[in-house]
Amino acid sequence: MELIETLSNKKKEILSLWIERTLDSYAAPGFFKSSKDPFANPVGVNIASGLANLLELLLRKEELQAYRKPLDQVVRIRAVQDFSPSQAMAPFLELKWVVKQVLSGDKKMQPLLGMLDTLDCEIDRMALMAFDIFSECREQLYRNRIRELKSGSAILTDAVCPSAMMREEMKGISKNT
Amino acid sequence: MAVVKVDKLARSVAEGPSLMTGSIPTKDWMDVPAVFKPGNYAYPTKPEKLRYLDSQKGLSFPNAREWNPEDDDWKLPENWKEIILKGLADRLDRFRSLKIFMDCCVRCGACADKCHFFLGTGDPKNMPVLRAELLRSVYRQEFTRAGKILGKLAGGREMTVGVLKEWFMYAYQCTECRRCSVFCPYGIDTAEITMMLRELLHLVGIGINWAMEPASNSNRTGNHMGLTPQAFKGNVEFLCDDIETLTGIRVNPTFNRKGAEILFVTPSADVFAEPGIFTCMGYLLLFEAIGLDYTWSTYASEGGNFGLFTNTELMKKLNGKIYAEAKRLGVKWILGGECGHMWRVLHQYMDTMNGPTDFMDIPRSPITGTIFENARSTKMVHISEFTADLIKHGKIKLDKSRNAHVKATFHDSCNPARAMGLLDEPRYILDNVVENWVEMPENTIREKTFCCGSGTALNTDEIMEIRMRSGLPRANAVKHVHEKHGVNTLGCVCAIDRATLTSLMNYWVPDVQVAGLSELVGNALVIEGEQRQELTEGLRTLV
């Protein structure tokens, strides 16, 4: 049996385990997993939909550029959550473990385990692209901070009291005279 | 609506650790300590700001000191626990609402999945029910018979430094937007629980600078920015110059003019920071177009009231200046600009704190004759109510094609929507000033609107990540209408929105700009005698 064909048959199982493992990285993932409303549950639905698209692309052996949008959908969220960079990226590499887990659960499929090298390679490339996007997101965050500082809203906390300045000046004048 | 028990919610964790992340969140929520690290807390108040506020009549902000949330030792006063418990007892006695909120929650979980902080983080302590539980557990332990006897079995827990740190963490991961309250079958106002947590923390000198310095500036010079009367006036006049360049209309507003019919109060960000200044240009043009007899005050030069995020006494004091100025100038009523929490303070607290006023008239539009019965008690009318009334009576000429560059959607700013019910007026205005606008999905607008994620003085840059994740539910809905309908403008009626949604959009939906509603009105306004340039981007056009 062809590897890709087998994986396609097991797509549902793989995806479900992959989403499950990814959402388990949140402290209270119950709602993220259960609600299917994209507006009530943006984290759960965006991550699930992003991962579903990524798996589809992997099975179709699509060009790397096609991965950008679904990767962004997942990474942009995890880049601003309380994860270390490695934790934020972990789900993409964890797909390897998920695939092996699903295949090893079925005796007929176990021989295919040795043929996973190519897929693993594809997954690595996807993960590396995810890392690029993660860095872009973090840079965007810092650009936002700089823009806010430059926009003048920082004056909120750096305001100078004119009367205090005058007092300082007066002190200076009286010292000099 | 999810109906779940809070314990189950908190324990809905992975069967095993994630292989890659190793995260094993299997502990009871009470046993997970708050850990502070760069990016997850806003900077503490500068001691000199706190000392200044403490020195002011009617205010108490004791225990000013240098302290760092990342340190184990927060340099709390020796008797901190006694101060906190006494403070809680005092507030339970003074505020009946607090006592009810402490007792009546049945932990149905209806609020749990409605908070943008929970939706962005998956942290159970960001579920409104659990955030309140941080205080409620101490209340049970110390103030209920069951808790005193049974302790943890009755959901009680001792007030420890760890609990205090947890309060600081989560009282500042709530924007008091009150979306959760919409879904609470008992009407518990979780924002008021956050307010109490923050008040209690201030008793031991724990607070954030982004709340306290603007509040201190506001107390001293009249506005958050600390602008002097001269600077404030100068900034408005600078905008008048811009208006003249763009439209050929010379606007000459007055300041502190006694005997004006109306006092106009708006957030100071409108006269100072982009994109608020474009909204301000909209106000100035509108008032010019209808020949309104109004004045600005350089003392009540701030609509915002960071006292709301601080404590009751400071809120009252900062709010009081608006009435004091109205009285001093002898105006008949007050017109308020596009601000968020100013309207919560006005509608829900001002009348009790500083009102009811007996020296002003029930607001009546001098242009249309409409009497704003809804403002009978406060004497203050929202600019959107006022503008919608002008449009309804055909008193202003609008050319929608001047907003041809705009494909809008409307973000209901939390406080005007949920605290004063301003839902239809902004939409009516949009219908009349732009050719194209669409609604975001039903469960993200009107009373159910999602917060920008940066309200209640959380609009500071050091917590940008927190702001981005808590703003995700809002941004996600904007992204949807951007992709589906090509929306490029997010309209709103709040100064904090204008500043922070801009950052939020930059991160999540970079092709969408943020605009105050009055800016869009100003764009479309046709004024007699104008010599308008080709303004392809409305009042934002660089000429």
Contacts between the chains, C-beta under 8 A, distances in Angstrom:
chain1	res1	chain2	res2	distance
A	21	B	18	5.8
A	21	B	19	7.5
A	24	B	13	7.6
A	24	B	14	3.7
A	24	B	18	5.4
A	24	B	23	7.7
A	25	B	18	5.2
A	25	B	21	5.0
A	25	B	23	5.5
A	26	B	121	7.7
A	26	B	122	3.1
A	26	B	123	7.9
A	27	B	13	6.9
A	27	B	23	8.0
A	27	B	25	4.5
A	27	B	32	7.9
A	27	B	122	5.7
A	27	B	123	5.4
A	27	B	124	5.8
A	28	B	9	6.1
A	28	B	10	6.2
A	28	B	12	5.5
A	28	B	13	7.0
A	28	B	25	7.7
A	28	B	118	8.0
A	28	B	122	5.7
A	28	B	123	7.0
A	28	B	124	3.9
A	28	B	127	7.5
A	29	B	12	6.6
A	29	B	13	7.4
A	29	B	14	7.4
A	29	B	122	6.0
A	30	B	4	7.5
A	30	B	8	7.8
A	30	B	9	6.5
A	30	B	12	3.3
A	31	B	2	6.7
A	31	B	112	7.2
A	31	B	113	4.6
A	31	B	118	7.9
A	32	B	122	6.0
A	34	B	2	7.8
A	35	B	2	7.8
A	35	B	113	6.9
A	37	B	443	7.2
A	38	B	476	7.2
A	38	B	480	7.5
A	39	B	440	8.0
A	39	B	441	4.6
A	39	B	443	5.5
A	39	B	444	5.2
A	39	B	473	7.3
A	39	B	476	6.6
A	39	B	477	5.5
A	39	B	480	7.3
A	40	B	113	7.0
A	40	B	119	7.8
A	40	B	443	5.9
A	41	B	113	7.4
A	41	B	119	6.8
A	42	B	119	6.4
A	42	B	120	7.8
A	42	B	472	5.3
A	42	B	473	5.3
A	42	B	476	3.9
A	43	B	119	6.4
A	43	B	120	6.8
A	43	B	122	6.6
A	43	B	472	7.0
A	46	B	476	7.1
A	76	B	507	7.6
A	76	B	508	7.0
A	77	B	469	7.5
A	77	B	472	6.7
A	80	B	464	8.0
A	80	B	465	4.5
A	80	B	468	4.1
A	80	B	469	4.6
A	80	B	472	7.9
A	80	B	507	7.6
A	81	B	120	7.4
A	81	B	121	6.4
A	81	B	122	7.8
A	81	B	465	7.7
A	81	B	469	5.5
A	82	B	40	6.8
A	82	B	121	6.6
A	82	B	123	7.4
A	83	B	21	7.6
A	86	B	20	7.8
A	86	B	21	8.0
A	87	B	20	7.5
A	87	B	21	4.5
A	87	B	23	7.2
A	90	B	18	6.9
A	90	B	20	3.3
A	90	B	21	4.9
A	91	B	20	7.3
A	93	B	20	6.1
A	94	B	18	7.1
A	94	B	19	6.0
A	94	B	20	4.8
A	97	B	19	5.5
A	97	B	20	7.8
A	137	B	507	7.6
A	140	B	506	6.9
A	140	B	507	5.6
A	141	B	464	5.2
A	141	B	465	6.4
A	141	B	468	6.8
A	141	B	507	6.9
A	142	B	464	7.9
A	143	B	506	7.6
A	144	B	461	7.5
A	144	B	464	5.7
A	144	B	468	7.9
A	144	B	503	4.6
A	144	B	506	5.6
A	144	B	507	6.2
A	145	B	461	4.2
A	145	B	462	7.8
A	145	B	464	5.3
A	147	B	503	7.2
A	147	B	506	7.3
A	148	B	461	4.8
A	148	B	499	7.7
A	148	B	503	6.2
A	149	B	461	6.2
A	151	B	273	5.9
A	151	B	274	6.2
A	151	B	499	7.8
A	152	B	272	6.6
A	152	B	273	5.4
A	153	B	269	7.4
A	153	B	273	5.5
A	153	B	459	7.6
A	153	B	499	5.9
A	154	B	461	7.7
A	155	B	225	5.4
A	155	B	226	7.1
A	155	B	272	7.6
A	156	B	210	7.0
A	156	B	213	6.6
A	156	B	214	5.1
A	156	B	217	7.5
A	156	B	224	5.6
A	156	B	225	6.3
A	157	B	209	5.8
A	157	B	210	6.3
A	157	B	213	4.5
A	157	B	214	7.4
A	157	B	460	7.7
A	159	B	213	7.4
A	159	B	217	5.2
A	159	B	221	7.9
A	159	B	225	6.2
A	159	B	226	2.8
A	159	B	227	7.9
A	160	B	226	7.2
A	161	B	220	6.5
A	161	B	221	7.6
A	161	B	226	6.8
A	162	B	228	5.3
